[in-house]
């Protein structure tokens, strides 16, 4: 083997070795946990004996309102 062939082989081996190291680190890194949306409900007012409930999703800047006319202590 001549000097240039030796250097070329050494460089090729180093590139392959570094590539495998990056691939190995990439494959073993911990995966990110999926984000679950958290919803928020808040009673903001009353209307004719019913609660006006404001609902929002933390990922959207949109509010929904609905009336909750259940009697106290009553569950769904």
Phi, psi and omega in degrees: 000133178276172182298317182291322177294320179297315180294320178297316179295317179297317180294317179298317178296321179294319179296316178295318179298316179294321179298317178295324177296313178298318179296318178297316178295322179294320182288331185262357180292146180292140180280149180287141177288137178294140180277129177258132180295139179249121182264150182236130175243139179213133175278119185251343183192178173232153179212116179049047177083359179253153176274135173268116185254132176259129180239135176219149173263136186294342181267352180238150176260053183230132180250139174243142179237142174210163180264137176243106185253023177289152175283152182300137180087351180271132179254164179287000000 
